[in-house]
Amino acid sequence: MIKKEEEAKSRIRIKIRAYDHKIIDQSAKQIVETAERSGATITGPVPLPTEIRKFTVNKSTFVHKDARDQYEMRMHKRIIDIWSPTPKTIDSLTNLDLPAGVDIEIKM
């Protein structure tokens, strides 16, 4: 029973964030393939809700209050859980080369 609890506790949670959904899907696929090659069990990638930030800016500096531009930034997120990782899994994930614009947070 103790072994099962220890196995359940040993996991790596990877949170991926990016502004472009194509890049984040490509990075998630690359991480999953790398972890599967090293023999780990994987859950995910699980898509999380997209965070949308909206900004409204006046076009004019003084009088024309009705003239405005609206901008938005979309932050896409994914979570990948790697269960019972081996040292080979951790080594291959640290040496992984991902595209620019992808933010990764790893918790053990």
N, C-alpha and C positions, 0 to 999 in steps of 0.2 A: 504494500500500500504506500509506503514511503517513496518508493521509486516512481510510482505514477504521479505523486504530488511534485516530486523534483522535476520530472519530465514536463509537467504542465507549467511549471514556473520558468523553465528555461526556454525563453523565446526572445527574438529580436523583433521590435516593432519599428518599421521604417515609414516615416511620413514624408511624402513628396509634395512639393508645391511649385507651381509655375503659372505664368500668365498665358501660355499657349497650350491648348489641349493636345495638339499633335505631339509636341515635345514631351509632355508628361506621360502620354501613353507609350511612346517609344522608350522612355527611360524605365517605366514600370515593367515593360516587356523584357528589357535588357537585365534588370535586377532579378526577375523571376527565372529567366533562363540560366543566369549565373548560379542562383541558389539551387535550382534543380540539378544542374550538372554536378554540384558538390554533394548531392544526396540528402538535402534537407526537405522537410515537409513545408508546404506553403499554403497560406490562406490569403486570397486577394489576387490582384489589387482591388480594393473596395473604394469606389468613388464616394467622396464626401460632398456635401452641398457646396456649390460655387459661391465664393464670397464676392459680392458686387459692391464696389465703392463708386458712388456717383458724386460728381462735382459740378456745380453751376457757377459760371463766371460771367460777369457783365462784359458785353462787347465794348460799350462806351465807358469812358472814364467819369462822365459827369451827369448829363441830363437824361439820357435815354435808358430808363430803368427796364423797359420791356424787352430790349434787345439783349438776349443772353445766349451763351453757348453752353451745352451740356456735354460732359465727358464722363466716361465710366472706365473702370479697371476691373477686370475679372480675374480672380485668383482661383485656379483649379487645384484640387487636393485629392490625393490617393493615400491609402494605408495598405501596407503589406506586412503580414505577420509571418515570420520564419520560425517554425517550431523545431526544437532539439537541434540547434545548429552545431556543426563540427568546427574545429579550428580551421579546416580547409575552407569552409563556408565564409567565415569571418575574414579570412585572408583574401579570398577572391572578391568579396564585397568592398574591402578597403582599396583594392587595386583597380576597381572598376572606373572607367573613364566615361563620364556622362556629359551631355551637351551643356553649353552655357545657358543660363536662365532657369536652371532647375535647382531648387533649394531642397536639401535632404536633411532630415533630423532622425537620428538613430538612437533608440533606447534599448537597453538590454535588461 
